[in-house]
Amino acid sequence: MGFFKLYKPRTYNYRYIYYDPKKEAQKEREEKFAEKNDENGEFKTSIKRGTFREQRDQRNRAYRDNARQSNIRLVIIIAVLFLIAYFILRSI
C-alpha cells in the first residue's frame, strides 16, 4: 500500500437466478407470432423506415406551436399591463 495508490474495493457480481416474467412473456409472444405468420419461424419487426423521423418532426412541430402560443400570451399580457400602467399614470 503506497501513498498515492488508492484502495479499490472488490465488486460483487451477483448473478440473478430468479424467474423473469417479462422475458418469459416476450418469448411466448414471439413464438406465437412466429407460428402464426411465418413458416420458417423468423421474427419480423413492425418498425417501418422513416417512422422515427416522422415522430421527431411531429415533436418539433408541437414544440414550435406551443412556443408560439406562449409567446403570443406573453405579448398580450405585456400589452395589457402597459395599458393599465398608462391609465394609472394618466389619471395622476
N, CA, C and O of each residue as an XYZ file, in Angstrom:
368
protein
N       0.854     -1.181      0.000
C       0.000      0.000      0.000
C       0.888      1.228      0.000
O       1.626      1.475      0.954
N       0.811      1.998     -1.078
C       1.629      3.198     -1.198
C       0.843      4.441     -0.863
O      -0.363      4.388     -0.620
N       1.527      5.540     -0.853
C       0.887      6.804     -0.503
C      -0.064      7.276     -1.594
O      -1.136      7.801     -1.295
N       0.315      7.097     -2.848
C      -0.509      7.568     -3.961
C      -1.420      6.500     -4.546
O      -2.252      6.808     -5.399
N      -1.286      5.272     -4.116
C      -2.143      4.207     -4.608
C      -3.351      4.091     -3.696
O      -3.223      3.851     -2.495
N      -4.522      4.264     -4.284
C      -5.749      4.182     -3.507
C      -6.302      2.769     -3.547
O      -6.161      2.059     -4.542
N      -6.922      2.380     -2.469
C      -7.517      1.059     -2.355
C      -8.804      1.016     -3.174
O      -9.667      1.880     -3.018
N      -8.936      0.027     -4.037
C     -10.148     -0.157     -4.813
C     -10.873     -1.390     -4.282
O     -10.341     -2.499     -4.323
N     -12.074     -1.191     -3.790
C     -12.792     -2.345     -3.236
C     -13.214     -3.318     -4.334
O     -13.424     -2.932     -5.484
N     -13.329     -4.558     -3.959
C     -13.782     -5.566     -4.909
C     -15.252     -5.350     -5.214
O     -16.029     -4.939     -4.351
N     -15.614     -5.625     -6.427
C     -17.021     -5.505     -6.808
C     -17.691     -6.862     -6.653
O     -17.082     -7.911     -6.861
N     -18.930     -6.807     -6.292
C     -19.707     -8.029     -6.103
C     -20.599     -8.214     -7.315
O     -21.505     -7.413     -7.545
N     -20.362     -9.240     -8.081
C     -21.134     -9.528     -9.283
C     -22.140    -10.627     -8.976
O     -21.819    -11.815     -8.997
N     -23.339    -10.209     -8.696
C     -24.386    -11.161     -8.359
C     -25.103    -11.586     -9.631
O     -25.539    -10.740    -10.413
N     -25.226    -12.883     -9.840
C     -25.955    -13.401    -10.992
C     -27.359    -13.761    -10.537
O     -27.556    -14.543     -9.606
N     -28.311    -13.178    -11.207
C     -29.701    -13.401    -10.832
C     -30.157    -14.792    -11.266
O     -29.863    -15.226    -12.380
N     -30.862    -15.478    -10.399
C     -31.302    -16.832    -10.684
C     -32.821    -16.904    -10.711
O     -33.377    -17.980    -10.932
N     -33.491    -15.813    -10.497
C     -34.942    -15.843    -10.373
C     -35.632    -15.854    -11.741
O     -35.001    -15.633    -12.775
N     -36.890    -16.108    -11.718
C     -37.734    -16.183    -12.902
C     -38.125    -14.773    -13.323
O     -38.607    -13.990    -12.504
N     -37.924    -14.446    -14.589
C     -38.272    -13.120    -15.098
C     -39.558    -13.235    -15.919
O     -39.522    -13.729    -17.046
N     -40.694    -12.788    -15.375
C     -41.962    -12.962    -16.093
C     -42.045    -12.128    -17.379
O     -42.687    -12.547    -18.342
N     -41.408    -10.966    -17.404
C     -41.456    -10.134    -18.622
C     -40.747    -10.832    -19.781
O     -41.246    -10.874    -20.906
N     -39.582    -11.371    -19.478
C     -38.812    -12.041    -20.522
C     -39.542    -13.282    -21.032
O     -39.566    -13.557    -22.232
N     -40.129    -14.015    -20.111
C     -40.867    -15.221    -20.483
C     -42.091    -14.879    -21.332
O     -42.381    -15.563    -22.314
N     -42.804    -13.822    -20.950
C     -43.979    -13.399    -21.721
C     -43.574    -12.947    -23.118
O     -44.273    -13.225    -24.093
N     -42.448    -12.252    -23.214
C     -41.977    -11.814    -24.528
C     -41.617    -13.014    -25.404
O     -41.925    -13.033    -26.595
N     -40.971    -14.006    -24.814
C     -40.635    -15.219    -25.567
C     -41.893    -15.903    -26.099
O     -41.951    -16.321    -27.255
N     -42.887    -16.007    -25.238
C     -44.137    -16.651    -25.657
C     -44.809    -15.875    -26.784
O     -45.312    -16.473    -27.735
N     -44.820    -14.550    -26.683
C     -45.420    -13.738    -27.754
C     -44.669    -13.916    -29.069
O     -45.281    -14.032    -30.131
N     -43.340    -13.936    -28.993
C     -42.537    -14.123    -30.208
C     -42.812    -15.485    -30.834
O     -42.955    -15.590    -32.052
N     -42.886    -16.512    -30.024
C     -43.152    -17.852    -30.556
C     -44.540    -17.937    -31.177
O     -44.717    -18.525    -32.244
N     -45.527    -17.345    -30.501
C     -46.889    -17.368    -31.021
C     -46.975    -16.602    -32.343
O     -47.639    -17.041    -33.282
N     -46.303    -15.463    -32.404
C     -46.299    -14.665    -33.628
C     -45.612    -15.414    -34.763
O     -46.075    -15.399    -35.903
N     -44.492    -16.073    -34.432
C     -43.752    -16.815    -35.452
C     -44.572    -17.983    -35.984
O     -44.528    -18.271    -37.180
N     -45.305    -18.649    -35.129
C     -46.127    -19.783    -35.579
C     -47.254    -19.322    -36.494
O     -47.575    -19.988    -37.478
N     -47.845    -18.191    -36.170
C     -48.987    -17.727    -36.953
C     -48.588    -17.149    -38.307
O     -49.228    -17.447    -39.315
N     -47.536    -16.323    -38.346
C     -47.271    -15.516    -39.538
C     -46.152    -16.017    -40.437
O     -46.071    -15.604    -41.594
N     -45.321    -16.860    -39.959
C     -44.177    -17.235    -40.786
C     -43.879    -18.720    -40.609
O     -43.794    -19.208    -39.483
N     -43.722    -19.429    -41.705
C     -43.484    -20.869    -41.608
C     -42.081    -21.184    -41.117
O     -41.894    -22.169    -40.402
N     -41.084    -20.374    -41.479
C     -39.713    -20.689    -41.080
C     -39.367    -20.169    -39.685
O     -38.233    -20.351    -39.243
N     -40.290    -19.535    -38.984
C     -40.081    -19.131    -37.599
C     -39.291    -17.853    -37.430
O     -38.891    -17.525    -36.313
N     -39.055    -17.126    -38.500
C     -38.282    -15.890    -38.389
C     -39.178    -14.769    -37.870
O     -40.292    -14.580    -38.359
N     -38.694    -14.040    -36.893
C     -39.464    -12.949    -36.292
C     -39.191    -11.659    -37.055
O     -38.041    -11.245    -37.202
N     -40.251    -11.034    -37.535
C     -40.113     -9.785    -38.275
C     -40.668     -8.644    -37.438
O     -41.752     -8.750    -36.864
N     -39.921     -7.558    -37.374
C     -40.377     -6.406    -36.601
C     -41.348     -5.580    -37.422
O     -41.406     -5.711    -38.644
N     -42.108     -4.732    -36.752
C     -43.096     -3.917    -37.447
C     -42.640     -2.470    -37.598
O     -43.448     -1.606    -37.938
N     -41.370     -2.189    -37.355
C     -40.863     -0.824    -37.496
C     -40.635     -0.547    -38.974
O     -39.933     -1.289    -39.662
N     -41.237      0.526    -39.442
C     -41.098      0.894    -40.846
C     -40.011      1.950    -40.987
O     -39.691      2.663    -40.035
N     -39.466      2.037    -42.153
C     -38.420      3.012    -42.407
C     -39.003      4.425    -42.355
O     -40.006      4.714    -43.008
N     -38.369      5.300    -41.576
C     -38.780      6.685    -41.509
C     -39.729      7.014    -40.370
O     -40.103      8.176    -40.209
N     -40.132      6.031    -39.576
C     -41.093      6.332    -38.511
C     -40.460      7.190    -37.425
O     -41.133      8.051    -36.860
N     -39.177      6.977    -37.117
C     -38.517      7.786    -36.094
C     -38.406      9.233    -36.551
O     -38.584     10.159    -35.760
N     -38.113      9.419    -37.817
C     -38.004     10.774    -38.360
C     -39.354     11.485    -38.307
O     -39.427     12.666    -37.967
N     -40.415     10.767    -38.641
C     -41.754     11.372    -38.588
C     -42.136     11.743    -37.165
O     -42.708     12.809    -36.935
N     -41.831     10.883    -36.215
C     -42.132     11.188    -34.816
C     -41.332     12.399    -34.342
O     -41.861     13.244    -33.620
N     -40.071     12.489    -34.738
C     -39.245     13.643    -34.367
C     -39.824     14.923    -34.945
O     -39.889     15.945    -34.262
N     -40.248     14.868    -36.210
C     -40.844     16.045    -36.839
C     -42.134     16.452    -36.137
O     -42.383     17.645    -35.963
N     -42.961     15.488    -35.729
C     -44.190     15.808    -35.011
C     -43.882     16.465    -33.668
O     -44.545     17.428    -33.282
N     -42.870     15.944    -32.947
C     -42.485     16.553    -31.669
C     -41.986     17.981    -31.872
O     -42.344     18.881    -31.113
N     -41.161     18.187    -32.897
C     -40.642     19.528    -33.167
C     -41.771     20.485    -33.528
O     -41.781     21.632    -33.081
N     -42.711     20.024    -34.326
C     -43.836     20.856    -34.727
C     -44.680     21.230    -33.508
O     -45.089     22.382    -33.365
N     -44.937     20.272    -32.646
C     -45.717     20.535    -31.429
C     -44.978     21.514    -30.523
O     -45.598     22.397    -29.931
N     -43.655     21.364    -30.410
C     -42.870     22.287    -29.589
C     -42.940     23.702    -30.145
O     -43.108     24.660    -29.392
N     -42.811     23.835    -31.463
C     -42.890     25.167    -32.077
C     -44.260     25.797    -31.872
O     -44.358     26.991    -31.590
N     -45.325     24.997    -32.013
C     -46.677     25.526    -31.807
C     -46.870     25.988    -30.370
O     -47.438     27.053    -30.130
N     -46.402     25.194    -29.417
C     -46.527     25.580    -28.009
C     -45.719     26.834    -27.710
O     -46.176     27.707    -26.971
N     -44.518     26.931    -28.279
C     -43.689     28.113    -28.051
C     -44.352     29.349    -28.647
O     -44.326     30.419    -28.039
N     -44.943     29.216    -29.824
C     -45.607     30.344    -30.466
C     -46.805     30.817    -29.632
O     -47.007     32.018    -29.453
N     -47.598     29.863    -29.123
C     -48.751     30.219    -28.300
C     -48.325     30.919    -27.013
O     -48.961     31.889    -26.599
N     -47.265     30.442    -26.380
C     -46.818     31.075    -25.144
C     -46.263     32.467    -25.420
O     -46.432     33.365    -24.595
N     -45.604     32.668    -26.558
C     -45.099     34.000    -26.911
C     -46.250     34.970    -27.158
O     -46.176     36.131    -26.753
N     -47.300     34.514    -27.809
C     -48.465     35.370    -28.065
C     -49.118     35.752    -26.732
O     -49.485     36.910    -26.537
N     -49.267     34.792    -25.815
C     -49.824     35.087    -24.495
C     -48.982     36.115    -23.762
O     -49.522     37.028    -23.137
N     -47.672     35.978    -23.831
C     -46.767     36.902    -23.162
C     -46.915     38.315    -23.723
O     -46.942     39.281    -22.959
N     -47.010     38.447    -25.029
C     -47.176     39.768    -25.656
C     -48.501     40.383    -25.235
O     -48.554     41.579    -24.949
N     -49.563     39.605    -25.188
C     -50.882     40.124    -24.783
C     -50.843     40.588    -23.331
O     -51.373     41.651    -23.008
N     -50.226     39.809    -22.459
C     -50.133     40.188    -21.040
C     -49.336     41.476    -20.881
O     -49.735     42.360    -20.123
N     -48.217     41.590    -21.587
C     -47.407     42.814    -21.513
C     -48.204     44.007    -22.020
O     -48.144     45.081    -21.421
N     -48.949     43.843    -23.111
C     -49.749     44.946    -23.646
C     -50.821     45.379    -22.642
O     -51.043     46.575    -22.452
N     -51.473     44.433    -22.013
C     -52.500     44.761    -21.017
C     -51.871     45.498    -19.829
O     -52.441     46.470    -19.333
N     -50.712     45.045    -19.377
C     -50.033     45.718    -18.270
C     -49.623     47.135    -18.645
O     -49.733     48.041    -17.819
N     -49.150     47.349    -19.882
C     -48.807     48.700    -20.327
C     -50.041     49.600    -20.369
O     -49.969     50.769    -19.990
N     -51.179     49.057    -20.831
C     -52.400     49.851    -20.857
C     -52.846     50.231    -19.449
O     -53.250     51.369    -19.212
N     -52.776     49.292    -18.523
C     -53.148     49.586    -17.140
C     -52.224     50.650    -16.561
O     -52.688     51.593    -15.921
N     -50.905     50.503    -16.784
C     -49.951     51.493    -16.286
C     -50.211     52.856    -16.917
O     -50.110     53.873    -16.230
N     -50.546     52.905    -18.215
C     -50.813     54.166    -18.894
C     -52.022     54.862    -18.294
O     -51.977     56.068    -18.049
N     -53.115     54.119    -18.050
C     -54.311     54.738    -17.478
C     -54.093     55.189    -16.039
O     -54.636     56.208    -15.612
N     -53.288     54.420    -15.284
C     -52.992     54.841    -13.902
C     -52.137     56.102    -13.905
O     -52.416     57.024    -13.138
N     -51.118     56.170    -14.732
C     -50.242     57.348    -14.788
C     -50.964     58.557    -15.393
O     -50.660     59.693    -15.030
N     -51.882     58.338    -16.278
C     -52.633     59.420    -16.923
C     -53.597     60.071    -15.927
O     -53.836     61.278    -15.980
N     -54.140     59.267    -15.028
C     -55.114     59.801    -14.070
C     -54.426     60.612    -12.943
O     -55.087     61.390    -12.256
N     -53.138     60.433    -12.760
C     -52.416     61.152    -11.693
C     -52.137     62.559    -12.075
O     -51.540     63.304    -11.297
